[in-house]
Amino acid sequence: MTAPQQQKLKVKGPVVITGNRLTDGAVVYRTAQRGWSTALRDAVVTTTADEAARLLKDANASDIEAVGAYVAPVLLDGGDIRPGNLRERIRVAGPTFALPGSEAA
């Protein structure tokens, strides 16, 4: 079996690199400045497998700031970047149900 990082990357539209911030688990996105941001609008967007692979390799080079980086689909709507699938919508917006202890007073 081939490890996920050794499989050929398939890109079928715009994608970003996302992961989780090591200090608190927040969802973060790779920026053009090779940093991380919690804002999807700051993410560098690519549409080619080669560029996505390069960005992913760079993101995974150091697990000091973020971990679990992977390629995520996005939708481009004018100047806005939106999550491209259900998983990413949930990661951006949070759980789809109220967590225990989070009920409004």
A tleap script that builds the chain and sets N, CA, C and O, in Angstrom:
source leaprc.protein.ff14SB
mol = sequence {
  NMET THR ALA PRO GLN GLN GLN LYS LEU LYS
  VAL LYS GLY PRO VAL VAL ILE THR GLY ASN
  ARG LEU THR ASP GLY ALA VAL VAL TYR ARG
  THR ALA GLN ARG GLY TRP SER THR ALA LEU
  ARG ASP ALA VAL VAL THR THR THR ALA ASP
  GLU ALA ALA ARG LEU LEU LYS ASP ALA ASN
  ALA SER ASP ILE GLU ALA VAL GLY ALA TYR
  VAL ALA PRO VAL LEU LEU ASP GLY GLY ASP
  ILE ARG PRO GLY ASN LEU ARG GLU ARG ILE
  ARG VAL ALA GLY PRO THR PHE ALA LEU PRO
  GLY SER GLU ALA CALA
}
set mol.1.N position { 0.840 -1.174 0.000 }
set mol.1.CA position { 0.000 0.000 0.000 }
set mol.1.C position { 0.894 1.249 0.000 }
set mol.1.O position { 1.924 1.284 0.673 }
set mol.2.N position { 0.495 2.248 -0.746 }
set mol.2.CA position { 1.255 3.485 -0.858 }
set mol.2.C position { 0.798 4.475 0.205 }
set mol.2.O position { -0.399 4.657 0.428 }
set mol.3.N position { 1.768 5.113 0.859 }
set mol.3.CA position { 1.444 6.121 1.860 }
set mol.3.C position { 0.763 7.305 1.176 }
set mol.3.O position { 1.070 7.599 0.021 }
set mol.4.N position { -0.161 7.996 1.869 }
set mol.4.CA position { -0.872 9.121 1.250 }
set mol.4.C position { 0.062 10.172 0.657 }
set mol.4.O position { -0.219 10.694 -0.422 }
set mol.5.N position { 1.168 10.495 1.335 }
set mol.5.CA position { 2.072 11.520 0.823 }
set mol.5.C position { 2.858 11.067 -0.405 }
set mol.5.O position { 3.521 11.882 -1.046 }
set mol.6.N position { 2.792 9.772 -0.742 }
set mol.6.CA position { 3.493 9.263 -1.907 }
set mol.6.C position { 2.548 9.033 -3.085 }
set mol.6.O position { 3.001 8.686 -4.176 }
set mol.7.N position { 1.253 9.220 -2.883 }
set mol.7.CA position { 0.292 9.024 -3.951 }
set mol.7.C position { 0.284 10.236 -4.873 }
set mol.7.O position { 0.566 11.356 -4.448 }
set mol.8.N position { -0.042 9.996 -6.137 }
set mol.8.CA position { -0.128 11.085 -7.107 }
set mol.8.C position { -1.301 11.987 -6.730 }
set mol.8.O position { -2.421 11.520 -6.523 }
set mol.9.N position { -1.028 13.261 -6.646 }
set mol.9.CA position { -2.027 14.245 -6.266 }
set mol.9.C position { -2.913 14.579 -7.465 }
set mol.9.O position { -2.414 14.854 -8.556 }
set mol.10.N position { -4.222 14.552 -7.257 }
set mol.10.CA position { -5.176 14.895 -8.307 }
set mol.10.C position { -5.864 16.198 -7.930 }
set mol.10.O position { -6.432 16.322 -6.845 }
set mol.11.N position { -5.809 17.155 -8.824 }
set mol.11.CA position { -6.439 18.454 -8.596 }
set mol.11.C position { -7.435 18.689 -9.713 }
set mol.11.O position { -7.076 18.683 -10.891 }
set mol.12.N position { -8.698 18.897 -9.336 }
set mol.12.CA position { -9.762 19.114 -10.319 }
set mol.12.C position { -10.468 20.429 -10.024 }
set mol.12.O position { -11.682 20.457 -9.821 }
set mol.13.N position { -9.719 21.500 -10.002 }
set mol.13.CA position { -10.269 22.813 -9.696 }
set mol.13.C position { -9.399 23.502 -8.660 }
set mol.13.O position { -8.327 23.002 -8.318 }
set mol.14.N position { -9.845 24.632 -8.163 }
set mol.14.CA position { -9.045 25.388 -7.197 }
set mol.14.C position { -8.936 24.655 -5.858 }
set mol.14.O position { -9.897 24.059 -5.373 }
set mol.15.N position { -7.735 24.718 -5.277 }
set mol.15.CA position { -7.475 24.085 -3.984 }
set mol.15.C position { -6.601 24.984 -3.122 }
set mol.15.O position { -5.932 25.887 -3.625 }
set mol.16.N position { -6.615 24.730 -1.832 }
set mol.16.CA position { -5.739 25.382 -0.863 }
set mol.16.C position { -5.089 24.309 -0.001 }
set mol.16.O position { -5.482 23.143 -0.044 }
set mol.17.N position { -4.109 24.702 0.766 }
set mol.17.CA position { -3.495 23.812 1.742 }
set mol.17.C position { -4.029 24.204 3.112 }
set mol.17.O position { -3.986 25.375 3.489 }
set mol.18.N position { -4.528 23.230 3.849 }
set mol.18.CA position { -5.080 23.488 5.170 }
set mol.18.C position { -4.524 22.480 6.167 }
set mol.18.O position { -4.053 21.407 5.788 }
set mol.19.N position { -4.584 22.831 7.417 }
set mol.19.CA position { -4.139 21.955 8.499 }
set mol.19.C position { -4.696 22.482 9.800 }
set mol.19.O position { -5.662 23.245 9.811 }
set mol.20.N position { -4.086 22.073 10.897 }
set mol.20.CA position { -4.511 22.542 12.209 }
set mol.20.C position { -3.328 23.131 12.952 }
set mol.20.O position { -2.238 22.559 12.970 }
set mol.21.N position { -3.561 24.287 13.564 }
set mol.21.CA position { -2.513 24.950 14.339 }
set mol.21.C position { -2.134 24.069 15.513 }
set mol.21.O position { -2.999 23.553 16.220 }
set mol.22.N position { -0.857 23.904 15.713 }
set mol.22.CA position { -0.350 22.999 16.736 }
set mol.22.C position { -0.708 23.449 18.154 }
set mol.22.O position { -0.984 22.611 19.012 }
set mol.23.N position { -0.706 24.740 18.407 }
set mol.23.CA position { -0.924 25.224 19.773 }
set mol.23.C position { -2.344 25.047 20.283 }
set mol.23.O position { -2.545 24.812 21.475 }
set mol.24.N position { -3.348 25.158 19.389 }
set mol.24.CA position { -4.724 25.090 19.867 }
set mol.24.C position { -5.678 24.297 18.968 }
set mol.24.O position { -6.864 24.187 19.279 }
set mol.25.N position { -5.182 23.752 17.875 }
set mol.25.CA position { -6.005 22.942 16.991 }
set mol.25.C position { -6.855 23.725 16.009 }
set mol.25.O position { -7.638 23.131 15.267 }
set mol.26.N position { -6.720 25.047 15.987 }
set mol.26.CA position { -7.518 25.865 15.071 }
set mol.26.C position { -7.231 25.495 13.617 }
set mol.26.O position { -6.110 25.121 13.274 }
set mol.27.N position { -8.246 25.602 12.773 }
set mol.27.CA position { -8.088 25.374 11.345 }
set mol.27.C position { -7.273 26.528 10.774 }
set mol.27.O position { -7.578 27.694 11.027 }
set mol.28.N position { -6.232 26.201 10.001 }
set mol.28.CA position { -5.383 27.220 9.387 }
set mol.28.C position { -5.158 26.913 7.914 }
set mol.28.O position { -5.313 25.777 7.466 }
set mol.29.N position { -4.788 27.956 7.172 }
set mol.29.CA position { -4.575 27.865 5.733 }
set mol.29.C position { -3.211 28.431 5.381 }
set mol.29.O position { -2.773 29.432 5.949 }
set mol.30.N position { -2.541 27.776 4.433 }
set mol.30.CA position { -1.212 28.208 4.003 }
set mol.30.C position { -1.335 29.483 3.173 }
set mol.30.O position { -2.175 29.571 2.277 }
set mol.31.N position { -0.494 30.464 3.475 }
set mol.31.CA position { -0.518 31.747 2.773 }
set mol.31.C position { 0.610 31.814 1.746 }
set mol.31.O position { 1.522 30.988 1.748 }
set mol.32.N position { 0.529 32.802 0.881 }
set mol.32.CA position { 1.559 33.013 -0.136 }
set mol.32.C position { 2.903 33.379 0.496 }
set mol.32.O position { 3.949 33.196 -0.125 }
set mol.33.N position { 2.880 33.890 1.713 }
set mol.33.CA position { 4.106 34.264 2.422 }
set mol.33.C position { 4.702 33.084 3.196 }
set mol.33.O position { 5.609 33.266 4.008 }
set mol.34.N position { 4.190 31.872 2.942 }
set mol.34.CA position { 4.642 30.628 3.556 }
set mol.34.C position { 4.331 30.573 5.045 }
set mol.34.O position { 5.005 29.875 5.803 }
set mol.35.N position { 3.325 31.301 5.453 }
set mol.35.CA position { 2.858 31.265 6.829 }
set mol.35.C position { 1.502 30.589 6.891 }
set mol.35.O position { 1.076 29.929 5.943 }
set mol.36.N position { 0.828 30.764 8.024 }
set mol.36.CA position { -0.496 30.178 8.236 }
set mol.36.C position { -1.456 31.260 8.694 }
set mol.36.O position { -1.063 32.179 9.412 }
set mol.37.N position { -2.709 31.158 8.286 }
set mol.37.CA position { -3.742 32.098 8.692 }
set mol.37.C position { -5.014 31.322 9.032 }
set mol.37.O position { -5.283 30.273 8.447 }
set mol.38.N position { -5.787 31.840 9.972 }
set mol.38.CA position { -7.069 31.223 10.293 }
set mol.38.C position { -8.159 31.684 9.326 }
set mol.38.O position { -9.279 31.175 9.371 }
set mol.39.N position { -7.842 32.638 8.457 }
set mol.39.CA position { -8.818 33.163 7.496 }
set mol.39.C position { -8.634 32.501 6.131 }
set mol.39.O position { -7.558 32.582 5.539 }
set mol.40.N position { -9.670 31.855 5.640 }
set mol.40.CA position { -9.616 31.210 4.336 }
set mol.40.C position { -9.270 32.224 3.244 }
set mol.40.O position { -8.593 31.882 2.274 }
set mol.41.N position { -9.727 33.458 3.396 }
set mol.41.CA position { -9.462 34.490 2.378 }
set mol.41.C position { -7.962 34.778 2.208 }
set mol.41.O position { -7.556 35.329 1.186 }
set mol.42.N position { -7.147 34.414 3.189 }
set mol.42.CA position { -5.698 34.642 3.121 }
set mol.42.C position { -4.940 33.501 2.443 }
set mol.42.O position { -3.741 33.615 2.191 }
set mol.43.N position { -5.630 32.412 2.151 }
set mol.43.CA position { -4.972 31.221 1.602 }
set mol.43.C position { -4.508 31.443 0.171 }
set mol.43.O position { -5.149 32.150 -0.607 }
set mol.44.N position { -3.380 30.825 -0.156 }
set mol.44.CA position { -2.927 30.818 -1.544 }
set mol.44.C position { -3.723 29.727 -2.268 }
set mol.44.O position { -3.836 28.602 -1.783 }
set mol.45.N position { -4.268 30.076 -3.427 }
set mol.45.CA position { -5.102 29.160 -4.212 }
set mol.45.C position { -4.318 28.726 -5.442 }
set mol.45.O position { -3.665 29.543 -6.091 }
set mol.46.N position { -4.385 27.440 -5.758 }
set mol.46.CA position { -3.763 26.926 -6.967 }
set mol.46.C position { -4.740 26.000 -7.685 }
set mol.46.O position { -5.700 25.504 -7.096 }
set mol.47.N position { -4.473 25.781 -8.959 }
set mol.47.CA position { -5.328 24.883 -9.735 }
set mol.47.C position { -4.523 23.783 -10.407 }
set mol.47.O position { -5.061 23.034 -11.223 }
set mol.48.N position { -3.232 23.674 -10.074 }
set mol.48.CA position { -2.409 22.631 -10.691 }
set mol.48.C position { -1.899 21.658 -9.637 }
set mol.48.O position { -1.618 22.044 -8.502 }
set mol.49.N position { -1.786 20.408 -10.021 }
set mol.49.CA position { -1.300 19.374 -9.104 }
set mol.49.C position { 0.146 19.624 -8.705 }
set mol.49.O position { 0.511 19.411 -7.548 }
set mol.50.N position { 0.977 20.072 -9.641 }
set mol.50.CA position { 2.387 20.317 -9.326 }
set mol.50.C position { 2.547 21.409 -8.270 }
set mol.50.O position { 3.318 21.256 -7.322 }
set mol.51.N position { 1.818 22.506 -8.437 }
set mol.51.CA position { 1.898 23.599 -7.468 }
set mol.51.C position { 1.308 23.172 -6.124 }
set mol.51.O position { 1.864 23.504 -5.077 }
set mol.52.N position { 0.202 22.449 -6.138 }
set mol.52.CA position { -0.390 21.964 -4.887 }
set mol.52.C position { 0.578 21.043 -4.161 }
set mol.52.O position { 0.712 21.121 -2.940 }
set mol.53.N position { 1.253 20.172 -4.900 }
set mol.53.CA position { 2.227 19.258 -4.292 }
set mol.53.C position { 3.388 20.035 -3.690 }
set mol.53.O position { 3.866 19.697 -2.607 }
set mol.54.N position { 3.847 21.080 -4.385 }
set mol.54.CA position { 4.948 21.894 -3.865 }
set mol.54.C position { 4.520 22.614 -2.590 }
set mol.54.O position { 5.260 22.635 -1.606 }
set mol.55.N position { 3.326 23.202 -2.607 }
set mol.55.CA position { 2.823 23.900 -1.422 }
set mol.55.C position { 2.646 22.943 -0.246 }
set mol.55.O position { 2.965 23.285 0.892 }
set mol.56.N position { 2.140 21.752 -0.523 }
set mol.56.CA position { 1.930 20.758 0.528 }
set mol.56.C position { 3.257 20.286 1.112 }
set mol.56.O position { 3.395 20.150 2.327 }
set mol.57.N position { 4.221 20.041 0.249 }
set mol.57.CA position { 5.545 19.617 0.723 }
set mol.57.C position { 6.163 20.696 1.605 }
set mol.57.O position { 6.735 20.395 2.653 }
set mol.58.N position { 6.049 21.936 1.185 }
set mol.58.CA position { 6.579 23.050 1.970 }
set mol.58.C position { 5.857 23.163 3.312 }
set mol.58.O position { 6.487 23.404 4.342 }
set mol.59.N position { 4.534 22.989 3.298 }
set mol.59.CA position { 3.744 23.078 4.533 }
set mol.59.C position { 4.106 21.970 5.506 }
set mol.59.O position { 4.116 22.185 6.718 }
set mol.60.N position { 4.401 20.790 4.985 }
set mol.60.CA position { 4.732 19.651 5.841 }
set mol.60.C position { 6.203 19.590 6.235 }
set mol.60.O position { 6.598 18.717 7.008 }
set mol.61.N position { 7.014 20.500 5.717 }
set mol.61.CA position { 8.450 20.478 6.003 }
set mol.61.C position { 8.728 20.704 7.485 }
set mol.61.O position { 9.734 20.226 8.009 }
set mol.62.N position { 7.854 21.420 8.150 }
set mol.62.CA position { 8.033 21.684 9.570 }
set mol.62.C position { 6.692 21.554 10.271 }
set mol.62.O position { 5.721 22.206 9.888 }
set mol.63.N position { 6.636 20.721 11.287 }
set mol.63.CA position { 5.404 20.553 12.060 }
set mol.63.C position { 5.420 21.409 13.323 }
set mol.63.O position { 4.838 21.037 14.342 }
set mol.64.N position { 6.091 22.557 13.251 }
set mol.64.CA position { 6.192 23.414 14.430 }
set mol.64.C position { 4.953 24.291 14.586 }
set mol.64.O position { 4.486 24.502 15.705 }
set mol.65.N position { 4.414 24.807 13.477 }
set mol.65.CA position { 3.269 25.702 13.546 }
set mol.65.C position { 1.941 25.005 13.294 }
set mol.65.O position { 0.949 25.291 13.965 }
set mol.66.N position { 1.919 24.085 12.323 }
set mol.66.CA position { 0.666 23.414 11.957 }
set mol.66.C position { 0.947 21.956 11.627 }
set mol.66.O position { 2.041 21.604 11.187 }
set mol.67.N position { -0.052 21.119 11.845 }
set mol.67.CA position { 0.091 19.686 11.580 }
set mol.67.C position { -1.062 19.197 10.710 }
set mol.67.O position { -2.102 19.847 10.598 }
set mol.68.N position { -0.850 18.042 10.104 }
set mol.68.CA position { -1.904 17.401 9.331 }
set mol.68.C position { -2.282 18.141 8.067 }
set mol.68.O position { -3.439 18.096 7.649 }
set mol.69.N position { -1.329 18.824 7.447 }
set mol.69.CA position { -1.643 19.600 6.243 }
set mol.69.C position { -2.107 18.689 5.111 }
set mol.69.O position { -1.592 17.586 4.925 }
set mol.70.N position { -3.088 19.176 4.363 }
set mol.70.CA position { -3.582 18.444 3.193 }
set mol.70.C position { -4.184 19.425 2.204 }
set mol.70.O position { -4.394 20.597 2.517 }
set mol.71.N position { -4.455 18.930 1.012 }
set mol.71.CA position { -5.033 19.737 -0.060 }
set mol.71.C position { -6.555 19.697 0.069 }
set mol.71.O position { -7.151 18.624 0.163 }
set mol.72.N position { -7.176 20.876 0.073 }
set mol.72.CA position { -8.629 20.967 0.225 }
set mol.72.C position { -9.232 21.753 -0.935 }
set mol.72.O position { -8.682 22.773 -1.350 }
set mol.73.N position { -10.354 21.282 -1.455 }
set mol.73.CA position { -11.004 22.005 -2.555 }
set mol.73.C position { -11.676 23.277 -2.064 }
set mol.73.O position { -12.176 23.343 -0.941 }
set mol.74.N position { -11.678 24.281 -2.925 }
set mol.74.CA position { -12.380 25.529 -2.632 }
set mol.74.C position { -13.176 25.956 -3.858 }
set mol.74.O position { -12.957 25.463 -4.964 }
set mol.75.N position { -14.093 26.871 -3.642 }
set mol.75.CA position { -14.861 27.484 -4.715 }
set mol.75.C position { -14.487 28.957 -4.771 }
set mol.75.O position { -14.381 29.617 -3.738 }
set mol.76.N position { -14.293 29.461 -5.962 }
set mol.76.CA position { -14.000 30.880 -6.137 }
set mol.76.C position { -15.279 31.563 -6.587 }
set mol.76.O position { -15.865 31.205 -7.608 }
set mol.77.N position { -15.701 32.547 -5.816 }
set mol.77.CA position { -16.947 33.257 -6.082 }
set mol.77.C position { -16.607 34.738 -6.163 }
set mol.77.O position { -16.626 35.446 -5.156 }
set mol.78.N position { -16.295 35.197 -7.370 }
set mol.78.CA position { -15.823 36.574 -7.511 }
set mol.78.C position { -14.480 36.694 -6.819 }
set mol.78.O position { -13.539 35.991 -7.185 }
set mol.79.N position { -14.367 37.552 -5.844 }
set mol.79.CA position { -13.132 37.702 -5.088 }
set mol.79.C position { -13.100 36.882 -3.811 }
set mol.79.O position { -12.126 36.931 -3.060 }
set mol.80.N position { -14.166 36.128 -3.565 }
set mol.80.CA position { -14.249 35.341 -2.332 }
set mol.80.C position { -13.796 33.906 -2.554 }
set mol.80.O position { -13.948 33.346 -3.639 }
set mol.81.N position { -13.234 33.323 -1.495 }
set mol.81.CA position { -12.879 31.903 -1.483 }
set mol.81.C position { -13.821 31.238 -0.493 }
set mol.81.O position { -13.943 31.675 0.651 }
set mol.82.N position { -14.491 30.170 -0.942 }
set mol.82.CA position { -15.406 29.441 -0.061 }
set mol.82.C position { -14.997 27.982 -0.005 }
set mol.82.O position { -14.392 27.479 -0.951 }
set mol.83.N position { -15.311 27.292 1.078 }
set mol.83.CA position { -15.009 25.858 1.159 }
set mol.83.C position { -15.663 25.110 0.003 }
set mol.83.O position { -16.776 25.437 -0.408 }
set mol.84.N position { -14.968 24.109 -0.515 }
set mol.84.CA position { -15.441 23.402 -1.689 }
set mol.84.C position { -16.176 22.104 -1.436 }
set mol.84.O position { -16.655 21.478 -2.381 }
set mol.85.N position { -16.280 21.681 -0.182 }
set mol.85.CA position { -17.038 20.468 0.118 }
set mol.85.C position { -17.573 20.547 1.554 }
set mol.85.O position { -17.249 21.473 2.297 }
set mol.86.N position { -18.385 19.575 1.923 }
set mol.86.CA position { -19.020 19.585 3.241 }
set mol.86.C position { -18.002 19.563 4.372 }
set mol.86.O position { -18.139 20.305 5.345 }
set mol.87.N position { -16.985 18.722 4.254 }
set mol.87.CA position { -15.978 18.642 5.320 }
set mol.87.C position { -15.357 20.008 5.584 }
set mol.87.O position { -15.208 20.410 6.738 }
set mol.88.N position { -14.997 20.719 4.526 }
set mol.88.CA position { -14.352 22.019 4.708 }
set mol.88.C position { -15.337 23.073 5.204 }
set mol.88.O position { -14.942 23.977 5.939 }
set mol.89.N position { -16.608 22.978 4.820 }
set mol.89.CA position { -17.613 23.908 5.367 }
set mol.89.C position { -17.736 23.713 6.871 }
set mol.89.O position { -17.837 24.688 7.617 }
set mol.90.N position { -17.728 22.468 7.321 }
set mol.90.CA position { -17.808 22.193 8.756 }
set mol.90.C position { -16.558 22.692 9.468 }
set mol.90.O position { -16.651 23.266 10.553 }
set mol.91.N position { -15.389 22.477 8.867 }
set mol.91.CA position { -14.143 22.938 9.499 }
set mol.91.C position { -14.128 24.455 9.647 }
set mol.91.O position { -13.603 24.967 10.637 }
set mol.92.N position { -14.693 25.190 8.681 }
set mol.92.CA position { -14.727 26.646 8.737 }
set mol.92.C position { -15.765 27.135 9.746 }
set mol.92.O position { -15.492 28.042 10.532 }
set mol.93.N position { -16.960 26.529 9.721 }
set mol.93.CA position { -18.082 27.027 10.521 }
set mol.93.C position { -18.193 26.383 11.896 }
set mol.93.O position { -18.859 26.931 12.774 }
set mol.94.N position { -17.562 25.241 12.104 }
set mol.94.CA position { -17.684 24.562 13.376 }
set mol.94.C position { -18.698 23.438 13.319 }
set mol.94.O position { -19.263 23.168 12.259 }
set mol.95.N position { -18.938 22.778 14.442 }
set mol.95.CA position { -19.838 21.619 14.494 }
set mol.95.C position { -21.228 21.956 13.979 }
set mol.95.O position { -21.662 23.107 14.024 }
set mol.96.N position { -21.920 20.929 13.487 }
set mol.96.CA position { -23.268 21.111 12.951 }
set mol.96.C position { -24.336 20.897 14.022 }
set mol.96.O position { -25.529 20.874 13.718 }
set mol.97.N position { -23.906 20.742 15.268 }
set mol.97.CA position { -24.838 20.569 16.385 }
set mol.97.C position { -24.247 21.261 17.608 }
set mol.97.O position { -23.048 21.534 17.660 }
set mol.98.N position { -25.095 21.539 18.585 }
set mol.98.CA position { -24.631 22.209 19.808 }
set mol.98.C position { -23.821 21.228 20.645 }
set mol.98.O position { -24.265 20.110 20.911 }
set mol.99.N position { -22.645 21.649 21.055 }
set mol.99.CA position { -21.807 20.823 21.922 }
set mol.99.C position { -22.299 20.931 23.362 }
set mol.99.O position { -22.849 21.962 23.748 }
set mol.100.N position { -22.107 19.875 24.165 }
set mol.100.CA position { -22.529 19.939 25.572 }
set mol.100.C position { -21.925 21.161 26.268 }
set mol.100.O position { -20.736 21.450 26.127 }
set mol.101.N position { -22.752 21.856 27.005 }
set mol.101.CA position { -22.284 23.037 27.731 }
set mol.101.C position { -22.251 24.295 26.898 }
set mol.101.O position { -21.868 25.353 27.398 }
set mol.102.N position { -22.647 24.210 25.625 }
set mol.102.CA position { -22.601 25.400 24.771 }
set mol.102.C position { -23.995 25.991 24.510 }
set mol.102.O position { -24.147 26.874 23.665 }
set mol.103.N position { -24.999 25.507 25.231 }
set mol.103.CA position { -26.353 26.002 25.058 }
set mol.103.C position { -26.417 27.484 25.445 }
set mol.103.O position { -25.763 27.931 26.387 }
set mol.104.N position { -27.210 28.210 24.703 }
set mol.104.CA position { -27.377 29.636 25.001 }
set mol.104.C position { -28.127 29.815 26.329 }
set mol.104.O position { -29.022 29.038 26.662 }
set mol.105.N position { -27.750 30.826 27.058 }
set mol.105.CA position { -28.385 31.078 28.364 }
set mol.105.C position { -29.692 31.790 28.219 }
set mol.105.O position { -30.353 32.076 29.218 }
savepdb mol mol.pdb
quit
